[in-house]
Amino acid sequence: MPNPTAARPRVSAPIPYRRRDWKRWTLLAVYVSAYGGFIGVAVAAPALLATAVIGGINLAVVWGFALIVLAFIVALAALRLPEQG
């Protein structure tokens, strides 16, 4: 009887699964970079966020709403990727 705890050969995931994982990580990187940029500007140059950009609304509010919209776009894009196995 074979030993069930014996090491099994490692089987790599098929290429399409890796590609989907790469796309998910890319979506996450896009959002994290946008959010990190917002936090970086808030820490390094908070006066810049007080600048009025659209109809008297400051950059902080516009960027904040853009992050919310981007979160929905990233979520919808991630949902369109097929499930793994």
HUWO-V574725 format. One record per backbone hydrogen bond with DSSP energy under -1.0 kcal/mol. NH is the residue of the N-H (numbers start at 1). CO is the residue of the C=O. E is the energy in kcal/mol with one decimal. If there is no record, write none. Layout:
# HUWO-V574725
NH;CO;E
NH;CO;E
This chain:
# HUWO-V574725
6;3;-1.3
18;14;-1.6
19;15;-2.4
20;16;-2.2
21;17;-2.4
22;18;-2.6
23;19;-2.1
24;20;-2.3
25;21;-2.6
26;22;-2.1
27;23;-2.3
28;24;-2.2
29;25;-2.4
30;26;-2.2
31;27;-2.0
32;28;-2.8
33;29;-2.3
34;30;-1.9
35;31;-2.7
36;32;-3.0
37;33;-2.2
38;34;-1.7
39;35;-2.4
40;36;-2.9
41;37;-2.5
42;38;-2.2
43;39;-2.1
44;40;-3.0
45;41;-2.4
48;45;-1.3
51;48;-1.4
53;57;-2.8
54;57;-1.3
57;54;-2.0
59;51;-2.0
60;49;-2.1
62;58;-2.0
63;59;-3.0
64;60;-2.2
65;61;-2.5
66;62;-2.3
67;63;-2.1
68;64;-1.7
69;65;-2.5
70;66;-2.8
71;67;-2.2
72;68;-1.7
73;69;-2.3
74;70;-2.9
75;71;-2.3
76;72;-2.6
77;73;-2.4
78;74;-2.5
79;75;-2.1
80;76;-1.4
